[in-house]
Amino acid sequence: MSAQKIVLGNEKDLSKPWVQTAELCHQGSLRRWKNRHAASFFYQQVISDKAQRDWFSDYLLRSEDFMFMVMLGDQAIGCIGIRLRGGIWDVYNVIRGVSSIKSAGFMSLALNMIIKFAQGVRSISIECHAVVGNSAISWYFKNGFEVVCARDGRIIMHHQVGRPSS
Ligand SMILES: CC(C)(COP(=O)(O)OP(=O)(O)OC[C@H]1O[C@@H](n2cnc3c(N)ncnc32)[C@H](O)[C@@H]1OP(=O)(O)O)[C@@H](O)C(=O)NCCC(=O)NCCS
């Protein structure tokens, strides 16, 4: 259940990210980051405060849907969701929200922790969908994903199990 708090990694190690499932207090960051990066996603409407709260209430009721906050010490620096969809893990809502933390590999480390966690829950395929032209597709390649197909303006990628990320 996503309502159950899950923590992965070491909260005390300030040199590496750790992750935890999102809580009520993270809704503001989730909404702000998603609105700021709307162009990178399929859903491009501005998310209101109410829409965010409605989404979060529904999220808490869904099993096998985990919205992780990527943490550095006590600061939330990004988010990565993973949910069961059609018998496959779907990685979604991947955002580094804090621009002052440059590409330092933290999001990649967090993604790898989350993939390991999901494989422990159910050892099934992992995919993600990206808007055609999103430069983050190269980031997914670095993290062990490869393109399966493109359709309806989206690129569908699968994670190659066992392929280490760079
Ligand atoms: C994708 C995203 C989460 C990556 O965050 P990050 O903090 O840069 O991630 P990391 O530090 O783990 O990335 C490390 C590597 O990926 C590369 N990289 C990161 N973002 C990239 C991008 N958009 N395009 C190409 N390469 C990218 C970095 O240059 C770095 O490369 P290096 O190891 O060779 O130096 C961030 O760019 C982001 O929030 N993008 C906007 C939202 C988005 O598009 N999400 C994906 C939707 S499908």
The ligand as an SDF file (V2000), in Angstrom:
LIG
                    3D

 48 50  0  0  0  0  0  0  0  0999 V2000
   15.6450   13.8630  -16.0550 C   0  0  0  0  0  0  0  0  0  0  0  0
   16.1290   14.5280  -14.7680 C   0  0  0  0  0  0  0  0  0  0  0  0
   15.2910   14.0300  -13.5860 C   0  0  0  0  0  0  0  0  0  0  0  0
   17.5980   14.1680  -14.5400 C   0  0  0  0  0  0  0  0  0  0  0  0
   18.0120   14.7990  -13.3380 O   0  0  0  0  0  0  0  0  0  0  0  0
   19.5700   14.9700  -13.0060 P   0  0  0  0  0  0  0  0  0  0  0  0
   19.6590   15.5380  -11.6450 O   0  0  0  0  0  0  0  0  0  0  0  0
   20.2360   15.7090  -14.0990 O   0  0  0  0  0  0  0  0  0  0  0  0
   20.0210   13.4420  -13.0270 O   0  0  0  0  0  0  0  0  0  0  0  0
   21.4400   12.8280  -12.7350 P   0  0  0  0  0  0  0  0  0  0  0  0
   22.2920   13.7640  -11.9790 O   0  0  0  0  0  0  0  0  0  0  0  0
   21.1970   11.4800  -12.2080 O   0  0  0  0  0  0  0  0  0  0  0  0
   21.9700   12.7110  -14.2560 O   0  0  0  0  0  0  0  0  0  0  0  0
   23.2420   12.3290  -14.5170 C   0  0  0  0  0  0  0  0  0  0  0  0
   23.5560   12.3140  -15.9930 C   0  0  0  0  0  0  0  0  0  0  0  0
   22.4200   12.4350  -16.8500 O   0  0  0  0  0  0  0  0  0  0  0  0
   22.6190   13.5380  -17.7500 C   0  0  0  0  0  0  0  0  0  0  0  0
   21.3330   14.1880  -17.9640 N   0  0  0  0  0  0  0  0  0  0  0  0
   20.5050   14.6550  -17.0190 C   0  0  0  0  0  0  0  0  0  0  0  0
   19.4220   15.2090  -17.5880 N   0  0  0  0  0  0  0  0  0  0  0  0
   19.5830   15.0660  -18.9100 C   0  0  0  0  0  0  0  0  0  0  0  0
   18.8080   15.4390  -20.0070 C   0  0  0  0  0  0  0  0  0  0  0  0
   17.6370   16.0650  -19.8510 N   0  0  0  0  0  0  0  0  0  0  0  0
   19.2700   15.1470  -21.2430 N   0  0  0  0  0  0  0  0  0  0  0  0
   20.4400   14.5120  -21.4090 C   0  0  0  0  0  0  0  0  0  0  0  0
   21.2400   14.1370  -20.4120 N   0  0  0  0  0  0  0  0  0  0  0  0
   20.8060   14.4140  -19.1590 C   0  0  0  0  0  0  0  0  0  0  0  0
   23.5880   14.4420  -17.0670 C   0  0  0  0  0  0  0  0  0  0  0  0
   24.2780   15.2640  -17.9670 O   0  0  0  0  0  0  0  0  0  0  0  0
   24.5000   13.4330  -16.4050 C   0  0  0  0  0  0  0  0  0  0  0  0
   25.3880   12.9030  -17.3610 O   0  0  0  0  0  0  0  0  0  0  0  0
   26.8720   12.4030  -16.9630 P   0  0  0  0  0  0  0  0  0  0  0  0
   26.6950   11.3390  -15.9010 O   0  0  0  0  0  0  0  0  0  0  0  0
   27.4040   11.8630  -18.2460 O   0  0  0  0  0  0  0  0  0  0  0  0
   27.5670   13.6090  -16.4530 O   0  0  0  0  0  0  0  0  0  0  0  0
   16.0440   16.0930  -14.8650 C   0  0  0  0  0  0  0  0  0  0  0  0
   16.7360   16.5040  -16.0310 O   0  0  0  0  0  0  0  0  0  0  0  0
   14.6430   16.6330  -14.8940 C   0  0  0  0  0  0  0  0  0  0  0  0
   14.0160   16.8400  -13.8450 O   0  0  0  0  0  0  0  0  0  0  0  0
   14.1290   16.9040  -16.1110 N   0  0  0  0  0  0  0  0  0  0  0  0
   12.8240   17.5600  -16.2580 C   0  0  0  0  0  0  0  0  0  0  0  0
   11.6690   16.6070  -16.0430 C   0  0  0  0  0  0  0  0  0  0  0  0
   11.6630   15.4560  -17.0400 C   0  0  0  0  0  0  0  0  0  0  0  0
   11.8220   15.6330  -18.2450 O   0  0  0  0  0  0  0  0  0  0  0  0
   11.4370   14.2280  -16.5160 N   0  0  0  0  0  0  0  0  0  0  0  0
   11.3410   13.0240  -17.3190 C   0  0  0  0  0  0  0  0  0  0  0  0
    9.9820   12.8850  -17.8700 C   0  0  0  0  0  0  0  0  0  0  0  0
    9.8210   11.4190  -18.8600 S   0  0  0  0  0  0  0  0  0  0  0  0
  1  2  1  0
  2  3  1  0
  2  4  1  0
  2 36  1  0
  4  5  1  0
  5  6  1  0
  6  7  2  0
  6  8  1  0
  6  9  1  0
  9 10  1  0
 10 11  2  0
 10 12  1  0
 10 13  1  0
 13 14  1  0
 14 15  1  0
 15 16  1  0
 15 30  1  0
 16 17  1  0
 17 18  1  0
 17 28  1  0
 18 19  1  0
 18 27  1  0
 19 20  2  0
 20 21  1  0
 21 22  1  0
 21 27  2  0
 22 23  1  0
 22 24  2  0
 24 25  1  0
 25 26  2  0
 26 27  1  0
 28 29  1  0
 28 30  1  0
 30 31  1  0
 31 32  1  0
 32 33  2  0
 32 34  1  0
 32 35  1  0
 36 37  1  0
 36 38  1  0
 38 39  2  0
 38 40  1  0
 40 41  1  0
 41 42  1  0
 42 43  1  0
 43 44  2  0
 43 45  1  0
 45 46  1  0
 46 47  1  0
 47 48  1  0
M  END
$$$$
